[in-house]
Amino acid sequence: MQKKWLIPVLLLFSLAARAQEVKKLSIDDLQAYIEKSQKPLVVNFWATWCSSCVAEIPYFITTVNKQYGDKVELLLVSLDIKQYYPHTIRAFAAKRNFTAPIAWLSESNADIFCPRIDSRWGGEIPVTLMVNNSKKYRRFYDRGLTELQFAQELKTLTNYTPNKP
């Protein structure tokens, strides 16, 4: 009888051990984080219920880790409902081995937070913001990106040189 409970307990323990912190951010916090970023930054907005969001995250993580290491930062920003923070988001990410830092945007009014990220953002997801402050590069993608598109965009992000007049 005790063995029946051992496997679920061990499974829960292993998920908890792999679980990472899900930081709560306001839109002001997120904007400040983006503006102060010292290295190229990829901010991906997603939700646990968005299948196209969840599909692109693994290759975002793999591409950044394998090709750029600590030269590029990837931040996954969850737009899930308040009741999902932090437990459901954390468990979801652990189950899928999401290793990138995760934050939960505590704002619920897309009409307020979307235009503060980009004036063209109407609230759809997935969307991705790429910023390289040292090169004055900022690009917003209002669609999902394929693995190849993401790899190409990372090259642009890291090697971008603004045109000089």
DSSP file with accessible surface (Angstrom, degrees, kcal/mol):
  #  RESIDUE AA STRUCTURE BP1 BP2  ACC     N-H-->O    O-->H-N    N-H-->O    O-->H-N    TCO  KAPPA ALPHA  PHI   PSI    X-CA   Y-CA   Z-CA
    1    1 A M    >>        0   0  176      0, 0.0     3,-0.7     0, 0.0     4,-0.7   0.000 360.0 360.0 360.0 -40.6    0.0    0.0    0.0
    2    2 A Q  H >>  +     0   0  175      1,-0.2     4,-1.1     2,-0.2     3,-0.6   0.830 360.0  62.6 -65.7 -29.4    2.8    2.4    0.8
    3    3 A K  H 3> S+     0   0  172      1,-0.2     4,-1.1     2,-0.2    -1,-0.2   0.815  92.6  64.5 -67.4 -28.9    4.4    1.8   -2.6
    4    4 A K  H <4 S+     0   0  158     -3,-0.7    -1,-0.2     1,-0.2    -2,-0.2   0.864 107.7  41.1 -60.0 -37.3    1.3    3.2   -4.3
    5    5 A W  H <X S+     0   0  175     -4,-0.7     4,-1.9    -3,-0.6    -1,-0.2   0.714 100.6  73.5 -85.0 -19.3    2.0    6.6   -2.8
    6    6 A L  H  X S+     0   0   95     -4,-1.1     4,-2.7     2,-0.2     5,-0.2   0.925  94.2  49.7 -65.2 -45.2    5.7    6.6   -3.3
    7    7 A I  H  X S+     0   0  126     -4,-1.1     4,-2.7     1,-0.2     5,-0.2   0.956 112.7  44.8 -64.9 -49.7    5.7    7.1   -7.1
    8    8 A P  H  > S+     0   0   60      0, 0.0     4,-2.6     0, 0.0    -1,-0.2   0.912 114.6  50.4 -61.6 -36.8    3.3   10.1   -7.1
    9    9 A V  H  X S+     0   0   86     -4,-1.9     4,-2.5     2,-0.2    -2,-0.2   0.933 111.9  46.8 -66.0 -43.0    5.2   11.7   -4.2
   10   10 A L  H  X S+     0   0   94     -4,-2.7     4,-2.6    -5,-0.2    -1,-0.2   0.899 111.7  51.8 -65.4 -39.2    8.6   11.2   -6.0
   11   11 A L  H  X S+     0   0  103     -4,-2.7     4,-2.3    -5,-0.2    -2,-0.2   0.943 111.5  46.1 -63.1 -46.3    7.1   12.6   -9.2
   12   12 A L  H  X S+     0   0  121     -4,-2.6     4,-2.5    -5,-0.2    -2,-0.2   0.907 112.4  51.5 -62.1 -40.2    5.8   15.7   -7.4
   13   13 A F  H  X S+     0   0  145     -4,-2.5     4,-2.4     1,-0.2    -2,-0.2   0.923 109.5  49.4 -63.9 -42.0    9.1   16.1   -5.6
   14   14 A S  H  X S+     0   0   48     -4,-2.6     4,-1.7     2,-0.2    -1,-0.2   0.896 111.8  48.7 -67.1 -38.5   11.1   15.9   -8.9
   15   15 A L  H  X S+     0   0   43     -4,-2.3     4,-1.4     2,-0.2    -1,-0.2   0.924 112.6  48.3 -64.5 -41.7    8.8   18.5  -10.5
   16   16 A A  H  < S+     0   0   68     -4,-2.5    -2,-0.2     1,-0.2    -1,-0.2   0.887 109.0  53.5 -65.3 -37.0    9.2   20.8   -7.5
   17   17 A A  H  < S+     0   0   73     -4,-2.4    -1,-0.2     1,-0.2    -2,-0.2   0.869 114.3  41.4 -66.9 -34.9   13.0   20.4   -7.5
   18   18 A R  H  < S+     0   0  120     -4,-1.7    -1,-0.2    -5,-0.2    -2,-0.2   0.657  92.8 109.1 -84.2 -18.2   13.1   21.4  -11.2
   19   19 A A     <  -     0   0   28     -4,-1.4     2,-0.2    -5,-0.1    72,-0.1  -0.296  55.7-154.1 -63.2 142.3   10.6   24.2  -10.8
   20   20 A Q        -     0   0   48     70,-0.2     2,-0.1     1,-0.1    74,-0.1  -0.693  26.7 -83.8-111.8 169.4   11.9   27.7  -11.0
   21   21 A E        -     0   0  146     -2,-0.2    81,-0.6     1,-0.0     2,-0.6  -0.438  31.4-150.9 -70.3 141.4   10.8   30.9   -9.5
   22   22 A V  E     -a  102   0A   4     -2,-0.1     2,-0.3    79,-0.1    81,-0.2  -0.955  19.1-147.1-113.1 106.7    8.1   32.8  -11.5
   23   23 A K  E     -a  103   0A 119     79,-1.9    81,-3.1    -2,-0.6     2,-0.5  -0.546   6.8-131.2 -79.7 139.2    8.7   36.5  -10.8
   24   24 A K  E     -a  104   0A 110     -2,-0.3     2,-0.4    79,-0.2    81,-0.2  -0.782  30.8-178.3 -90.0 125.5    5.8   38.8  -10.6
   25   25 A L  E     -a  105   0A  14     79,-2.8    81,-3.0    -2,-0.5    82,-0.3  -0.980  20.2-146.6-127.7 140.1    6.3   42.0  -12.7
   26   26 A S     >  -     0   0   25     -2,-0.4     4,-2.5    79,-0.2     5,-0.2  -0.493  39.7-103.9 -85.9 169.8    4.1   45.1  -13.3
   27   27 A I  H  > S+     0   0    3      1,-0.2     4,-2.8     2,-0.2     5,-0.2   0.890 125.1  54.1 -64.5 -34.6    4.3   46.8  -16.7
   28   28 A D  H  > S+     0   0   95      2,-0.2     4,-2.3     1,-0.2    -1,-0.2   0.927 109.1  48.0 -62.7 -44.0    6.5   49.5  -15.1
   29   29 A D  H  > S+     0   0   81      2,-0.2     4,-2.4     1,-0.2    -2,-0.2   0.919 113.2  47.8 -60.7 -45.3    8.9   46.8  -13.8
   30   30 A L  H  X S+     0   0    0     -4,-2.5     4,-2.6     2,-0.2     5,-0.2   0.930 111.1  49.6 -65.6 -44.1    9.1   45.1  -17.2
   31   31 A Q  H  X S+     0   0   41     -4,-2.8     4,-2.6     1,-0.2    -1,-0.2   0.921 111.9  48.7 -61.1 -42.3    9.7   48.4  -19.0
   32   32 A A  H  X S+     0   0   32     -4,-2.3     4,-1.9    -5,-0.2    -1,-0.2   0.912 110.4  51.6 -63.5 -42.1   12.5   49.3  -16.6
   33   33 A Y  H  X S+     0   0   94     -4,-2.4     4,-0.6     2,-0.2    -2,-0.2   0.930 112.1  46.4 -59.8 -45.3   14.0   45.8  -17.0
   34   34 A I  H >< S+     0   0    3     -4,-2.6     3,-1.0     1,-0.2    -2,-0.2   0.934 112.9  49.1 -63.8 -46.0   14.0   46.1  -20.8
   35   35 A E  H 3< S+     0   0  128     -4,-2.6    -1,-0.2     1,-0.2    -2,-0.2   0.808 114.3  45.3 -66.0 -29.5   15.4   49.7  -20.8
   36   36 A K  H 3< S+     0   0  152     -4,-1.9    -1,-0.2    -5,-0.2    -2,-0.2   0.451  79.4 132.3 -95.3   0.2   18.3   48.7  -18.4
   37   37 A S    <<  -     0   0   13     -3,-1.0    96,-0.2    -4,-0.6    97,-0.1  -0.292  41.0-163.0 -58.5 129.6   19.2   45.5  -20.2
   38   38 A Q  S    S+     0   0  181      2,-0.1    -1,-0.2    95,-0.1    96,-0.1   0.576  71.2  34.6 -90.5 -14.4   23.0   45.4  -20.6
   39   39 A K  S    S-     0   0   76      1,-0.1    94,-0.3    92,-0.0    33,-0.1  -0.876 108.6 -61.8-134.1 167.6   23.0   42.7  -23.3
   40   40 A P        -     0   0   18      0, 0.0    33,-2.8     0, 0.0     2,-0.4  -0.263  58.7-159.1 -52.5 135.4   20.8   41.7  -26.2
   41   41 A L  E     -bC  73 131A   0     90,-3.3    90,-2.8    31,-0.2     2,-0.5  -0.974  17.6-163.8-128.3 133.2   17.4   40.7  -24.8
   42   42 A V  E     -bC  74 130A   0     31,-3.1    33,-3.0    -2,-0.4     2,-0.6  -0.979   9.3-169.5-114.6 119.7   14.6   38.6  -26.1
   43   43 A V  E     -bC  75 129A   0     86,-3.3    86,-2.9    -2,-0.5     2,-0.5  -0.957   4.5-168.8-112.8 114.3   11.2   39.0  -24.4
   44   44 A N  E     -bC  76 128A   0     31,-2.6    33,-3.4    -2,-0.6     2,-0.5  -0.916   8.9-152.2-107.6 125.8    8.7   36.4  -25.4
   45   45 A F  E     +bC  77 127A   0     82,-2.8    82,-1.2    -2,-0.5     2,-0.3  -0.858  34.5 143.2 -98.8 128.8    5.0   36.9  -24.3
   46   46 A W  E     -b   78   0A   0     31,-2.2    33,-2.8    -2,-0.5     2,-0.3  -0.851  34.3-144.3-151.3 176.9    3.1   33.7  -24.0
   47   47 A A    >   -     0   0    0     -2,-0.3     3,-1.4     3,-0.3     7,-0.3  -0.978  29.8-116.5-151.5 154.4    0.5   31.8  -22.0
   48   48 A T  T 3  S+     0   0   19     -2,-0.3     6,-0.1     1,-0.3    -1,-0.1   0.799 115.3  52.2 -62.8 -28.3    0.0   28.2  -20.9
   49   49 A W  T 3  S+     0   0  165      1,-0.1     2,-0.9    -3,-0.0    -1,-0.3   0.501  86.9  94.2 -87.6  -3.5   -3.2   27.9  -23.0
   50   50 A a    <>  -     0   0   10     -3,-1.4     4,-2.4     1,-0.2    -3,-0.3  -0.778  55.1-169.7 -95.8 102.0   -1.6   29.2  -26.2
   51   51 A S  H  > S+     0   0  102     -2,-0.9     4,-2.0     1,-0.2    -1,-0.2   0.874  86.4  50.5 -63.9 -37.5   -0.4   26.2  -28.2
   52   52 A S  H  > S+     0   0   63      2,-0.2     4,-1.2     1,-0.2    -1,-0.2   0.861 111.0  50.8 -70.4 -29.8    1.6   28.2  -30.7
   53   53 A a  H  > S+     0   0    0      2,-0.2     4,-1.4     1,-0.2     3,-0.5   0.957 111.6  46.3 -64.9 -50.6    3.3   30.0  -27.9
   54   54 A V  H  < S+     0   0   26     -4,-2.4    -2,-0.2    -7,-0.3    -1,-0.2   0.841 108.0  58.7 -64.3 -31.7    4.2   26.7  -26.2
   55   55 A A  H  < S+     0   0   65     -4,-2.0     4,-0.4    -5,-0.2    -1,-0.2   0.854 108.8  42.8 -68.1 -34.5    5.4   25.3  -29.5
   56   56 A E  H  X S+     0   0    4     -4,-1.2     4,-1.9    -3,-0.5     3,-0.2   0.755  95.4  77.4 -87.3 -21.2    8.0   28.0  -30.1
   57   57 A I  H  X S+     0   0    0     -4,-1.4     4,-2.7     1,-0.2     5,-0.3   0.906  88.1  56.6 -59.6 -44.1    9.5   28.2  -26.6
   58   58 A P  H  > S+     0   0   61      0, 0.0     4,-2.7     0, 0.0    -1,-0.2   0.925 111.4  42.2 -57.7 -42.6   11.6   25.0  -26.7
   59   59 A Y  H  > S+     0   0   47     -4,-0.4     4,-2.3    -3,-0.2     5,-0.3   0.811 110.7  57.0 -78.4 -22.4   13.6   26.2  -29.8
   60   60 A F  H  X S+     0   0    0     -4,-1.9     4,-2.2     2,-0.2     5,-0.2   0.964 112.6  42.0 -61.4 -49.8   13.9   29.7  -28.4
   61   61 A I  H  X S+     0   0   10     -4,-2.7     4,-2.7     2,-0.2     5,-0.2   0.946 116.7  46.9 -62.9 -49.3   15.5   28.2  -25.3
   62   62 A T  H  X S+     0   0   59     -4,-2.7     4,-2.9    -5,-0.3     5,-0.4   0.925 113.0  48.3 -61.8 -45.6   17.7   25.8  -27.3
   63   63 A T  H  X>S+     0   0    7     -4,-2.3     4,-2.3     2,-0.2     5,-0.5   0.937 114.5  45.1 -63.1 -46.6   18.9   28.3  -29.8
   64   64 A V  I  X>S+     0   0    4     -4,-2.2     4,-1.9    -5,-0.3     5,-1.4   0.955 117.6  44.3 -62.4 -47.9   19.8   30.9  -27.2
   65   65 A N  I  <5S+     0   0   92     -4,-2.7     4,-0.4    -5,-0.2    -2,-0.2   0.923 120.1  38.8 -64.5 -45.8   21.6   28.4  -25.0
   66   66 A K  I  <5S+     0   0  173     -4,-2.9    -1,-0.2    -5,-0.2    -2,-0.2   0.878 128.3  27.9 -75.2 -40.1   23.5   26.5  -27.7
   67   67 A Q  I  <5S+     0   0  111     -4,-2.3    -3,-0.2    -5,-0.4    -2,-0.2   0.735 135.2  20.1 -97.7 -24.1   24.4   29.4  -30.0
   68   68 A Y  I ><<S-     0   0   33     -4,-1.9     3,-2.7    -5,-0.5    -3,-0.2   0.588  73.1-177.0-124.5 -16.7   24.7   32.4  -27.7
   69   69 A G  G > <S-     0   0   38     -5,-1.4     3,-0.8    -4,-0.4    -1,-0.1  -0.228  77.5 -13.3  53.5-128.5   25.1   31.2  -24.1
   70   70 A D  G 3  S+     0   0  124      1,-0.2    -1,-0.3    -5,-0.1    -5,-0.1   0.322 119.7  86.6 -89.9  11.9   25.1   34.1  -21.7
   71   71 A K  G <  S+     0   0  148     -3,-2.7     2,-0.4    -7,-0.2    -1,-0.2   0.660  94.3  40.1 -82.1 -17.8   25.6   36.7  -24.5
   72   72 A V  S <  S-     0   0    4     -3,-0.8     2,-0.5    -4,-0.2   -31,-0.2  -0.996  76.4-145.1-130.3 139.1   21.8   36.9  -25.1
   73   73 A E  E     -b   41   0A  38    -33,-2.8   -31,-3.1    -2,-0.4     2,-0.5  -0.888   8.3-161.9-106.6 134.3   19.1   36.9  -22.4
   74   74 A L  E     -b   42   0A   9     -2,-0.5     2,-0.5   -33,-0.2   -31,-0.2  -0.969   6.8-174.0-113.1 127.1   15.7   35.2  -23.0
   75   75 A L  E     -b   43   0A  10    -33,-3.0   -31,-2.6    -2,-0.5     2,-0.6  -0.990  12.2-153.1-122.9 123.0   12.8   36.2  -20.7
   76   76 A L  E     -bd  44 102A   0     25,-2.7    27,-2.8    -2,-0.5     2,-0.7  -0.864  11.1-162.8 -95.8 117.8    9.5   34.4  -20.9
   77   77 A V  E     -bd  45 103A   1    -33,-3.4   -31,-2.2    -2,-0.6     2,-0.3  -0.895   8.1-148.1-108.3 110.5    6.7   36.6  -19.8
   78   78 A S  E     -bd  46 104A   0     25,-3.4    27,-2.4    -2,-0.7   -31,-0.2  -0.571  14.1-170.0 -78.6 136.2    3.5   34.8  -19.0
   79   79 A L        +     0   0   36    -33,-2.8   -32,-0.2    -2,-0.3    -1,-0.1   0.008  41.3 137.9-110.3  24.7    0.2   36.5  -19.6
   80   80 A D        -     0   0    5    -34,-0.2     5,-0.1     1,-0.1    25,-0.0  -0.199  62.4 -83.3 -66.8 163.9   -1.8   33.9  -17.8
   81   81 A I    >   -     0   0   93      1,-0.1     3,-2.0     3,-0.1     4,-0.4  -0.217  42.1-104.6 -67.3 159.1   -4.7   34.7  -15.5
   82   82 A K  G >  S+     0   0  151      1,-0.3     3,-1.6     2,-0.2    -1,-0.1   0.827 117.8  62.8 -54.9 -37.4   -4.0   35.7  -11.9
   83   83 A Q  G 3  S+     0   0  149      1,-0.3    -1,-0.3     3,-0.1     5,-0.3   0.704  97.7  58.6 -65.8 -18.6   -5.2   32.3  -10.5
   84   84 A Y  G < >S+     0   0   82     -3,-2.0     5,-2.1     3,-0.1     4,-0.5   0.585  83.1 131.9 -84.1 -14.0   -2.3   30.6  -12.5
   85   85 A Y  T < 5S-     0   0   67     -3,-1.6     2,-0.1    -4,-0.4   -61,-0.0  -0.769  77.9 -20.4 -90.3 133.2    0.4   32.6  -10.7
   86   86 A P  T  >5S+     0   0   27      0, 0.0     4,-2.9     0, 0.0     5,-0.3  -0.952 132.2  47.1 -94.9 -16.9    2.7   31.2   -9.6
   87   87 A H  H  >5S+     0   0  129      1,-0.2     4,-2.7     2,-0.2     5,-0.2   0.895 113.7  42.1 -61.7 -49.8    1.9   27.5   -9.1
   88   88 A T  H  >5S+     0   0   61     -4,-0.5     4,-2.5    -5,-0.3    -1,-0.2   0.922 118.2  46.9 -66.0 -42.5    0.2   26.6  -12.4
   89   89 A I  H  ><S+     0   0    0     -5,-2.1     4,-2.6     2,-0.2     5,-0.2   0.940 114.3  47.6 -63.5 -46.4    2.8   28.5  -14.5
   90   90 A R  H  X S+     0   0   69     -4,-2.9     4,-2.5    -6,-0.3   -70,-0.2   0.935 114.2  45.9 -62.1 -45.8    5.7   27.0  -12.5
   91   91 A A  H  X S+     0   0   51     -4,-2.7     4,-2.5    -5,-0.3    -1,-0.2   0.910 112.5  51.5 -64.9 -40.7    4.3   23.4  -12.8
   92   92 A F  H  X S+     0   0   32     -4,-2.5     4,-1.3    -5,-0.2    -2,-0.2   0.931 112.6  45.3 -60.8 -47.1    3.6   23.9  -16.5
   93   93 A A  H  <>S+     0   0    1     -4,-2.6     5,-2.7     1,-0.2     4,-0.2   0.896 112.5  50.9 -65.8 -39.8    7.1   25.2  -17.2
   94   94 A A  H ><5S+     0   0    6     -4,-2.5     3,-1.4     1,-0.2    -2,-0.2   0.919 106.8  53.9 -64.8 -42.6    8.7   22.4  -15.1
   95   95 A K  H 3<5S+     0   0  140     -4,-2.5    -1,-0.2     1,-0.3    -2,-0.2   0.841 115.0  41.2 -61.1 -31.9    6.8   19.7  -17.0
   96   96 A R  T 3<5S-     0   0   93     -4,-1.3    -1,-0.3    -5,-0.2    -2,-0.2   0.292 111.9-119.0-100.0   7.3    8.1   21.1  -20.3
   97   97 A N  T < 5 +     0   0   97     -3,-1.4     2,-0.6     1,-0.2    -3,-0.2   0.850  43.8 176.7  58.9  37.8   11.6   21.7  -19.0
   98   98 A F      < +     0   0    9     -5,-2.7    -1,-0.2     1,-0.2     4,-0.1  -0.656   5.2 176.2 -71.7 116.9   11.5   25.5  -19.7
   99   99 A T        +     0   0   91     -2,-0.6    -1,-0.2    -3,-0.1     3,-0.1   0.518  43.7  99.1-103.9  -8.4   14.9   26.6  -18.4
  100  100 A A  S    S-     0   0    8      1,-0.1   -25,-0.1   -27,-0.0   -39,-0.0  -0.441  89.5 -85.9 -75.1 154.3   14.7   30.3  -19.3
  101  101 A P        -     0   0   65      0, 0.0   -25,-2.7     0, 0.0     2,-0.4  -0.328  47.4-152.8 -58.0 141.3   13.7   32.9  -16.7
  102  102 A I  E     -ad  22  76A   6    -81,-0.6   -79,-1.9   -27,-0.2     2,-0.3  -0.968  15.3-179.8-123.7 135.6   10.0   33.3  -16.4
  103  103 A A  E     -ad  23  77A   2    -27,-2.8   -25,-3.4    -2,-0.4     2,-0.5  -0.923  20.1-139.0-127.2 154.8    8.0   36.3  -15.2
  104  104 A W  E     -ad  24  78A  11    -81,-3.1   -79,-2.8    -2,-0.3     2,-0.7  -0.972  18.1-133.9-114.1 125.4    4.3   36.8  -14.9
  105  105 A L  E     -a   25   0A   2    -27,-2.4   -79,-0.2    -2,-0.5   -81,-0.1  -0.706  11.7-157.7 -80.6 117.8    2.9   40.1  -16.0
  106  106 A S        +     0   0   39    -81,-3.0     2,-0.3    -2,-0.7   -80,-0.2   0.415  60.8 102.5 -80.3   3.1    0.5   41.2  -13.2
  107  107 A E        -     0   0   63    -82,-0.3    -2,-0.1     1,-0.1     3,-0.1  -0.656  45.5-176.4 -85.9 142.7   -1.4   43.6  -15.5
  108  108 A S        +     0   0  122     -2,-0.3     2,-0.9     1,-0.1    -1,-0.1   0.558  60.4  84.6-114.2 -10.3   -4.8   42.4  -16.8
  109  109 A N    >>  -     0   0   75      1,-0.2     4,-2.1     2,-0.0     3,-1.8  -0.788  52.9-172.1-100.1 100.8   -5.8   45.2  -19.1
  110  110 A A  H 3> S+     0   0   33     -2,-0.9     4,-1.9     1,-0.3    -1,-0.2   0.789  83.4  66.8 -61.7 -28.3   -4.2   44.6  -22.5
  111  111 A D  H 34 S+     0   0  137      1,-0.2    -1,-0.3     2,-0.2    -2,-0.0   0.751 110.3  37.1 -64.8 -20.8   -5.3   48.1  -23.7
  112  112 A I  H <> S+     0   0   88     -3,-1.8     4,-0.6     2,-0.1    -2,-0.2   0.871 123.6  35.4 -95.6 -48.9   -2.9   49.5  -21.1
  113  113 A F  H  X S+     0   0   14     -4,-2.1     4,-0.9     1,-0.2     3,-0.4   0.870 107.2  63.5 -82.1 -31.2    0.1   47.2  -21.2
  114  114 A C  H >X S+     0   0    2     -4,-1.9     4,-2.6    -5,-0.2     3,-1.4   0.950 103.3  46.3 -59.2 -52.0    0.3   46.2  -24.9
  115  115 A P  H 34 S+     0   0   67      0, 0.0    -1,-0.2     0, 0.0    -2,-0.2   0.770 105.2  62.5 -65.9 -18.7    0.9   49.7  -26.3
  116  116 A R  H 3< S+     0   0   86     -4,-0.6    -2,-0.2    -3,-0.4     3,-0.1   0.751 110.4  39.5 -75.9 -20.5    3.6   50.3  -23.6
  117  117 A I  H << S-     0   0    3     -3,-1.4     2,-0.3    -4,-0.9    -1,-0.2   0.871 142.4 -16.9 -87.9 -47.7    5.5   47.4  -25.2
  118  118 A D    ><  -     0   0   24     -4,-2.6     3,-1.8    -5,-0.2    -1,-0.3  -0.922  54.8-132.8-159.4 135.9    4.7   48.3  -28.8
  119  119 A S  T 3  S+     0   0  105     -2,-0.3    -3,-0.1     1,-0.3    -1,-0.1   0.729 107.5  55.2 -63.6 -21.1    2.1   50.6  -30.3
  120  120 A R  T 3  S+     0   0  144     -6,-0.1     2,-0.6    -5,-0.1    -1,-0.3   0.558  79.3 111.4 -87.9  -7.4    1.2   48.0  -32.9
  121  121 A W    <   -     0   0   10     -3,-1.8    -3,-0.1    -7,-0.3    -4,-0.1  -0.553  40.0-179.9 -76.9 118.0    0.5   45.2  -30.3
  122  122 A G        -     0   0   65     -2,-0.6    -1,-0.2    -8,-0.1   -12,-0.1   0.372  59.3 -90.3 -96.8   1.7   -3.3   44.4  -30.3
  123  123 A G  S    S+     0   0   31      1,-0.3    -2,-0.1   -13,-0.1     4,-0.1   0.308  81.5 134.2 110.4  -9.2   -3.0   41.8  -27.6
  124  124 A E        -     0   0   83      2,-0.1    -1,-0.3    18,-0.1    19,-0.0  -0.341  46.4-109.2 -70.4 157.1   -2.5   38.6  -29.6
  125  125 A I  S    S+     0   0   30      1,-0.1    19,-0.1    17,-0.0   -73,-0.1  -0.959  81.9  49.2-138.6 155.1    0.1   36.1  -28.7
  126  126 A P  S    S+     0   0    7      0, 0.0     2,-0.3     0, 0.0   -80,-0.2   0.492  70.6 153.9 -78.4 149.9    2.7   34.8  -29.2
  127  127 A V  E     -C   45   0A   0    -82,-1.2   -82,-2.8    15,-0.1     2,-0.4  -0.967  24.4-156.3-137.6 154.7    4.7   38.0  -29.7
  128  128 A T  E     -CE  44 141A   0     13,-2.0    13,-3.2    -2,-0.3     2,-0.5  -0.998   4.9-159.3-137.7 136.5    8.4   38.7  -29.2
  129  129 A L  E     -CE  43 140A   0    -86,-2.9   -86,-3.3    -2,-0.4     2,-0.5  -0.961   8.8-165.4-112.8 129.1   10.3   41.8  -28.5
  130  130 A M  E     +CE  42 139A   0      9,-3.1     9,-2.8    -2,-0.5     2,-0.4  -0.978  11.6 178.7-117.6 128.8   14.0   41.9  -29.3
  131  131 A V  E     +CE  41 138A   2    -90,-2.8   -90,-3.3    -2,-0.5     2,-0.4  -0.992  21.8 177.1-134.4 134.3   16.2   44.7  -27.8
  132  132 A N  E > > - E   0 137A   4      5,-2.9     5,-2.5    -2,-0.4     3,-1.0  -0.840  10.0-176.6-131.5  93.2   19.8   45.5  -28.0
  133  133 A N  G > 5S+     0   0   58     -2,-0.4     3,-1.2   -94,-0.3    -1,-0.1   0.844  79.1  60.1 -62.4 -35.0   20.2   48.8  -26.1
  134  134 A S  G 3 5S+     0   0   96      1,-0.3    -1,-0.3   -97,-0.1   -96,-0.0   0.775 115.8  35.0 -67.0 -22.7   23.9   49.2  -26.8
  135  135 A K  G < 5S-     0   0   72     -3,-1.0    -1,-0.3     2,-0.1    -2,-0.2   0.248 110.4-118.8-110.7   8.0   23.1   49.3  -30.5
  136  136 A K  T < 5 +     0   0  180     -3,-1.2     2,-0.5    -4,-0.3    -3,-0.2   0.876  62.4 151.4  54.5  43.6   19.8   51.1  -30.2
  137  137 A Y  E   < +E  132   0A  15     -5,-2.5    -5,-2.9    20,-0.1     2,-0.3  -0.900  15.4 163.1-109.6 130.3   18.0   48.1  -31.8
  138  138 A R  E     +E  131   0A 118     -2,-0.5     2,-0.4    -7,-0.2    -7,-0.2  -0.940   5.3 172.5-147.5 123.0   14.4   47.3  -30.9
  139  139 A R  E     -E  130   0A 104     -9,-2.8    -9,-3.1    -2,-0.3     2,-0.5  -0.998  14.6-158.3-137.9 132.7   12.2   45.0  -33.0
  140  140 A F  E     -E  129   0A   7     -2,-0.4     2,-0.6   -11,-0.2   -11,-0.2  -0.933   2.8-160.7-112.9 129.3    8.7   43.7  -32.2
  141  141 A Y  E     -E  128   0A   0    -13,-3.2   -13,-2.0    -2,-0.5     2,-0.4  -0.936   2.7-166.9-112.2 110.7    7.3   40.6  -33.9
  142  142 A D        +     0   0   71     -2,-0.6     2,-0.3   -15,-0.2   -15,-0.1  -0.164  69.2  49.8 -92.3  43.0    3.6   40.4  -33.7
  143  143 A R  S    S-     0   0   98     -2,-0.4   -15,-0.2   -15,-0.1     2,-0.1  -0.965  95.8 -79.4-161.8 167.4    3.5   36.8  -34.7
  144  144 A G        -     0   0   31     -2,-0.3     2,-0.4   -19,-0.1   -91,-0.1  -0.377  44.1-136.4 -70.8 156.2    5.0   33.5  -33.9
  145  145 A L        -     0   0    3     -2,-0.1     2,-0.1    -4,-0.1    -1,-0.0  -0.960   8.0-130.9-117.6 137.5    8.5   32.8  -35.2
  146  146 A T     >  -     0   0   70     -2,-0.4     4,-2.9     1,-0.1     5,-0.2  -0.319  35.1-102.7 -72.8 168.6    9.7   29.5  -36.8
  147  147 A E  H  > S+     0   0  108      1,-0.2     4,-2.3     2,-0.2     5,-0.2   0.920 124.2  47.0 -59.6 -43.6   13.0   28.1  -35.6
  148  148 A L  H  > S+     0   0  124      2,-0.2     4,-2.4     1,-0.2    -1,-0.2   0.928 112.3  49.2 -65.7 -44.6   14.8   29.4  -38.7
  149  149 A Q  H  > S+     0   0   72      1,-0.2     4,-2.7     2,-0.2    -2,-0.2   0.919 111.3  50.4 -60.1 -42.7   13.2   32.8  -38.4
  150  150 A F  H  X S+     0   0    0     -4,-2.9     4,-2.3     2,-0.2    -2,-0.2   0.933 109.8  49.5 -63.2 -44.2   14.2   33.0  -34.8
  151  151 A A  H  X S+     0   0   18     -4,-2.3     4,-1.6    -5,-0.2    -1,-0.2   0.914 113.1  47.5 -60.7 -42.4   17.8   32.0  -35.5
  152  152 A Q  H  X S+     0   0   98     -4,-2.4     4,-1.9     1,-0.2    -1,-0.2   0.908 111.1  50.6 -64.8 -43.4   18.0   34.7  -38.2
  153  153 A E  H  X S+     0   0   29     -4,-2.7     4,-2.8     1,-0.2    -1,-0.2   0.865 106.3  55.5 -65.5 -34.4   16.5   37.4  -36.0
  154  154 A L  H  X S+     0   0    0     -4,-2.3     4,-2.4     2,-0.2    -1,-0.2   0.891 105.4  52.6 -64.8 -37.6   19.0   36.6  -33.3
  155  155 A K  H  X S+     0   0  105     -4,-1.6     4,-1.9     2,-0.2    -2,-0.2   0.926 111.4  46.3 -61.4 -44.2   21.8   37.1  -35.7
  156  156 A T  H  X S+     0   0   60     -4,-1.9     4,-1.0     1,-0.2    -2,-0.2   0.930 111.6  52.2 -63.1 -44.8   20.3   40.5  -36.6
  157  157 A L  H  < S+     0   0    0     -4,-2.8     3,-0.3     1,-0.2    -2,-0.2   0.905 116.0  38.8 -58.0 -43.6   19.8   41.3  -32.9
  158  158 A T  H  < S+     0   0   28     -4,-2.4    -1,-0.2     1,-0.2    -2,-0.2   0.750 124.8  36.1 -85.8 -21.7   23.4   40.6  -31.9
  159  159 A N  H  < S+     0   0  117     -4,-1.9    -1,-0.2    -5,-0.2    -2,-0.2   0.272  81.2 138.4-113.0   9.4   25.1   42.0  -35.0
  160  160 A Y     <  -     0   0   75     -4,-1.0   -23,-0.1    -3,-0.3    -4,-0.0  -0.343  27.1-176.6 -63.4 131.2   22.9   45.0  -35.7
  161  161 A T        -     0   0   96     -2,-0.1     3,-0.1   -25,-0.0   -25,-0.1  -0.983  25.0-127.9-126.7 118.1   24.8   48.2  -36.7
  162  162 A P        -     0   0   49      0, 0.0     2,-0.2     0, 0.0   -25,-0.0  -0.313  30.6-101.5 -64.8 148.6   22.6   51.3  -37.1
  163  163 A N        -     0   0  162      1,-0.0     0, 0.0     0, 0.0     0, 0.0  -0.488  33.8-139.7 -67.4 137.1   23.0   53.2  -40.4
  164  164 A K              0   0  182     -2,-0.2    -1,-0.0    -3,-0.1    -3,-0.0  -0.851 360.0 360.0-101.5 135.8   25.0   56.3  -40.0
  165  165 A P              0   0  179      0, 0.0    -1,-0.1     0, 0.0     0, 0.0  -0.130 360.0 360.0 -67.4 360.0   23.9   59.5  -41.8
